[in-house]
Amino acid sequence: MSGTFERVAEFALNCPADMMPDSAKETAALMMLDTMGILIASGPMEAGVIARDTAALLYASSNAGYSVPMMFDGRPVSMAGAAYAAATQTDNLDGHDGYNPTKGHIGVVVLPALIALGVHCPEVSGPEALAAVITGYEVAGRAGMSLHASVSDYHTSGAWNALGVVAMAARLRGHSTAQFRQALGIAEYHGPRSQMMREIANPTMLHDGSGWGAMVGISSAILAERGFTGAPAITIEADDVAAFWADLGQFWQVEHQYVKPYPICRWAHAAIDGVRAVMIEHDLTHEQIKSLHINSFHEAACLYGGMPKTTSQAQYSLPFAVAVQAIYGRIGVEHISGVGLSDPTVAAMLPRIHVREDARHSTRFPKGRWADVTLETTDGRSLTSGDIHARGGPEGPFSKEDVIAKYTDFAVPVVGQERADAIRDAILGWTKPGSKISDVLPLVFDP
């Protein structure tokens, strides 16, 4: 057993909630609220419907002690099935938080896991629920960095955020150190090491693999409880990854997530923000744009370039997103689904948008997401943005009010103002003594 694992186990299983910074707990509550808005908004979308129906068909439980209702659905399935359905649903509306060094996403599995696990520990306090959230972020983020540094392929988030789910389950279900070690090993072995750039080249409902990451995490924890064993997790225990875990409990990664202003792949955000900034500064409408020239990093330049036929293609398209922003001044669910996929005004603008890779932006990825934009106007002006970093991260953070406003925009059209407000108050209330994880549960299971 490595010293690194012992450090991780001590943190995940034993670090008291009151030893975690208040700022980390407050951020954790905001990240859960932000993710909840996306989870709610994605519910009526096709991928979410399919995921929930499939969980009901295949992933039920014969034991009430392992069964939970699916969020905003109500049908009972296993804890693993519920986590799978909610994470897959959320993953298919690309507006949830992320962490630059991992090139991926954590909250997308943390919220589904928290709710699935919380049904069977309703007396857990709000601060302890947030401590479990923080544990998920801190373990998943470091596992992601470790994986990217130790293997050649760029793997989806499900490959490593499964370990964060294990850490949450181990904490909330009172695992022993031995059970925790076995669960991590099982999750790492079975985590979906799916290749992200294949999905970028051919956008589908697979997205970032997080549905399977959530399922694997919960399943691994239960397997370990019942005596199943797994090889030690090398993303934690290998000697050459120890440095990624050295600051556990000192540097709080949860406080350094980015919040997305748009439900679009983060790689496109700097370009969207650049166009937005130039248009606001010069008071332009899209009719005044003759052409747009965008320089960004390699991965951004690889995003889908044509008029999307599916919502998955729309969420992984830089030119489409830029066109929508330029025309409507915002990007909502209605623009990336349904009739938004055949919008003639957007289609007419796409040929005027040109994207290319710039080496200086590529060298700053994944630590940053950079682009610069040159906009040619119909009256002959050439307007430039300069280098732009995507908004919403540590470099340009959203305020608490910004996050709440975003949550409201996504949640209210689906569940209504009164229910959305009650969910908001319950989640943000977890920071207060006397609150419980169960404060939110009655609000999130009815369709």
N, C-alpha and C positions, 0 to 999 in steps of 0.2 A: 504494500500500500504506500503510495507516494505521499510526500509531505504536502504537495499541492492538493491532492484529494482531501487530506485531512483538513486543510484550510477551507476548502469549499464546503465540506460537510459541516464544519463548525459554524460557518456563516449561514448556510441554508437551513440547518436544523435548529440552531441554538441562538442566533443573533436576535436579541429581543427587539420588539418594535420600537421601544423607547430609546434604543441605542442607535437607531437610524435617524438621520437628520430630518427635522420637520420639513425642510425644503424638498427632500426626496419624497416624503409622503404626500406633500401637496402636489408635486409634479406627477406622482403616480396616479393620484385621483384625477387630475386633468387628462392624463393619457388614457385612462379608462373611459372618461366621458367622451373624449375625441373618438376613440375606437367604437364606443357605443353608437354614436351618431352614424358612422359608416355601416355598422352592423345592421342598424334599423333600416337605413336607406337601401341597403342591398337586398333586403328581404323579398321584395316583389320581383326582383330580377331573375332571369331564367336560371342562371347557375345556382342561386340560392334555393330556388324551388326544387331543382333536380337533386341538390345535395340533401335537403331535408327529406324529400320523398325516398331517396335511396337509403338514408339512415333508418327511416321507419321500416323499410323493406328488409334490410340486411343487418342492422346494428342494434337490435333491441336486446333487452336483458330479461332473463327469467327470474331475477332476484331483485326485489324492491330496494334492497340496500345498495344496488349498483345502477339503479334506473333514475333518470331525471327527465323532465319535460324539455323539449327543444324550445329555444328562445323564440318568442313571438310566433309560436306555432302551437305548442301545448302537447303534441303527441309524445308519449314516453318512449325513450330509447335508452341505451346504455350511456354511462358517463362518457366513454370514448366516442360513441356515436354522436352524442350531443356536441362534444367539442369539435369533432370532425365537421359536422354540418355547419355550425356557427362560424368556424374559422374559414371553411371553404367559401361560404357565403360572403364573409367580409373580404376575403382575399380577392374576390371578383369585382369589387368596387375599389379601385386603387387610390383610396383617399386616406388610408390609415398611416400611423406614424412609422418612422424608420430611424436607423442609426447608420450614419455614413460609414464608419469603419467596417461594418459588417456587410455593406452593400445589400442590406435587406431589412426585415421587419420583425418586430417582437410582439407588440401589443396585439397583433392579429390573432395570436394563440393565447396570450395571457388572459384576456377578458373571457373568451369561451371556456378556458380551463378553470378560471376562478369561479364562474357561475356553476359549471358542472360539478366541481368539487364542493362548492359552498352549500349546495342543497343538502349535503350530508354532514355539514358542520355549521348549522345556522347560528349557533351561539358564539361563533368567532367574532371578536370585536372588529369594528371598522378599522382601527389602526393596525390590528393584526392582519386583516385582509390586505391592507396596503403594504404591510411588510412582506406578505406572500407575493404580491405584485412586484415589489422591488426585487425580491429574490429571483423571480422569473426573468426580469430584465437583466439583472447583473450576471446571472449564469448563462443565459442565452447569448447575450452580447459577446461575452468572452469566448464562449464555445464557437461562435461564428468567426471571430477574428482568428482563433486558433486553427479552425478548419481551413479557412482561406489561405493561411500561411503555410499549411502543411500538405496540401494536395494541389494538383495542377489545374483541375477544372473549376470553373466558377459555379458553385452549387446553389440551388435555391434555398430560401430561408428555412423550409421544412427540414432540411438536412441537419440543422443545428438548433433551431428554436424548440425542437422536441426535448432537448436537455433542460431548457428553462421550465418547461411544463413538468418534467420529472421533479425538479427542485421544488416547485410549488406544491405538487402532490405530496412529496415527502414531508414537507413542513406542515401542511394542513392535516395530513393523515397520521402524523406521529411516527414516521418510519425510524427504524434504527439506522445507525451508520452503515451496517452491512447491507441492509435492504436498499438504502440509497445508492450505494456503490453498484449493486447489481442492476438496479433500475437504470442508472446512467449508462451502464454498459449495454444493456438491451436496447435502449433508445438510440444510442449512437450507431449501433450495428444495423438497426432496422430503419433509421431515419432516411427519408427519401433523398438520396444523393442525386437528385435530378439536375440536369445541366441547364442553367438559366439562359444561356445564349440561344439554345434551341427554341425556347419559348419566345424569345425576342424575335427570332427569325420567322416564327410561325405562331403568332399570338392566338391562344385558345383559352379555354376555361381552366387549364392547368395552373396558370398564373405562377405563384411563387412557392407552390408545394406546401403551404402552411396548413391546409386541412389535414393532410397526412401527418405533418409534424405534430399537430395537436392530438390526433388519434394515437400515434405512436407513443407520445409522451404519457398520456393517461394509461394506455394499455401496458406500457413497460412498468409503470408504478404498481399496477394491480398484479402483474405477473410476479414482480419481485416480492410483493406481500405474500404471495402464495408459494414462494420458494423457488421460483424460476431463477436461473443464473445467467449472467452475461459477462462477456470478456470485458476487462477494464477499459473505460473510455479513454482512448489515447489523446483526444482533444483536451483532456484534463491531466492525465497521468504521464504522458510522454515527457521526457526531460526537456526536449527542445521547444516545448510550448509553455513552460513554466512562467516565462516572463509575462504572458497574457493574463495570468491570474495573480500576479504579485501585488496589484493594487486593489484587490477585492476587499470591500469594506472601508476603503479610503477614498477612492474616486468613484463617484456614483454615476454610472452610465445612464441611469434612468433620467437624469437631469439634462442629458445632452442629446435627446431624441429630436428629430424634426417633426413638425406638424405640417401637413400638406394643405396649401390653400386650394388645390385643385385635385379632383379624383382621376389623376393622370400619373403615369410612371414618373417617378422623381427625376429621372434623367432629362425629361423635357422641361422641367420647371424653370431652369435658368433662362432658357430661350423664351418661354412664355412671359416671365417677369421682365425680360429685356424689352420685348415688344410692348408690353403693358406700360412700362416706364416711359418709353419714347412717346407713345401715343398720348399719355397723360400730360407729359411735359409740354408737348407742342399742340395739344388740344385737337388731335386728329380723329377722323372717322375712318372706317375701313375703305370707304370709297376714294379716299385720298392716297391710298397706298398703291404705288405702281409695282413695287417688288420688295421682297424681304430677303436679306442674305444673313444666314445664321451660321456662326462658327461655334462648335462645341466639342466635347470630348468624344472619343471613339464610340463608346457604347451608346451615347445619345444619337450619334450619326447613324447608328444601325437600326434605330427605331423605324417602325412601319411608315412607308412614305406615301402610300396612295390613299384614295378615299376608302375608309374602312367599310367592310360589309357586316362586321359584328362588333359588339361592345368591347370584346377583348382586343380586337385590332385598334379600336378607337382609343382605348386606354394606353396602348403601347405605340401611339403615333405622335411624333413631334409636330410635323406640319399641320395635321388636322387640329391638334390642340391649339396651336398658335393661331390658326385661322378662326377657330371658335372664339378665342379670347379677343381677337382683333374685331370681330363682328359684333359680339354680344357683351363684351366687357366682363364676362364671367364664364365659368365652365361648370355646368350642373349635370345631374343625372340625365335630364331630358336631352342634353346635347350629345351624350355618348351612348344612347340607346334609342330604340323605337324610331320615330320619324327623324330624329336628329342624325341618323346614319345616312339619310338621303337628302340632306339639306342642300338645295341647289346653290345657295349663296356661298356656303362653305366650299362646295365642290368647285365653284368658279374661282375661288381664291387660291386653291392649292397650287396651280401651275406658277403662281407668282412667288412661291416660297422656295428658297434654295438653301439646303443644309450641307455643310461639309465639316469634316474633322479638322481640328486645329491642335497641333502637337502641344502647345502650351497649356491648353485646357486638359488634354489627355494626361499629362504628367501630374496634374493635381487631383486626379480621380484615384481612389474613392474618397479621399479625405474631403474633397470639395466637389461641388457640381456647378461648373462654370460654363458660361457662354458669352458671346458678344453679338450684337445685332446691328446691321446697317439697313435702314429703311429708306427707300427711294420713293419720293412723293410724285404725284401726278403733275405738280407745278415745278419739278426739277430740283428740289432740295434733296440732299443726302444727309440723313440724320443718324447718328450713332449712339449706342447705349454705353459704350465702354464695357469692360469686363463686369459681368453680373453674376452674383452667386444666388442660388435659389433661396427664396424667403422661407421663414418658418423654423430654421434650425438655430443652433447656438450663435451663428454669425448675425442673424437677424430674427430673433425670437418673436413668437406671438405672445401677446399678453394673455392673462387669464380671460379677460373679456373677449379677446379675439377667438379663443378656443370655444368659449361658451356660445358665441354667435355662430361659429361654424357648426357646432353640434346642433343648435336650434334649426339652422337652415336645412340640415339633412334629416333630422328626426321628425320635425313637426308635420311635414306633408304626409308621413306614413302613419304616425300614431296620434297626431293631434297635439295641440298646445298643452292641455292640462296634463296628459300622461307624460309628455316629454319633459315638462317642468318638474314633475314628481320624480322622474328618473334622475334628472340632473341634481336635484336637491339631495337625493339619497346617496348618490355616488360622491358628490363633493362633501357630504356630511360624514363620510367615513373617516375624515381627519379628526373628528371630535370624540372625546371620551364619552362612553355610553352608547355610541352607535354600534350597530352590528352588521355583519355581511348580509343578514336576512332582511335588512331594511329595503333592499332593492329587489329581492326575489319575487314578491307578489306582483311587481310591476312589469316583469319581463317574460312571462310565460304565456299569457293569453295572446291569441293572434292579433 
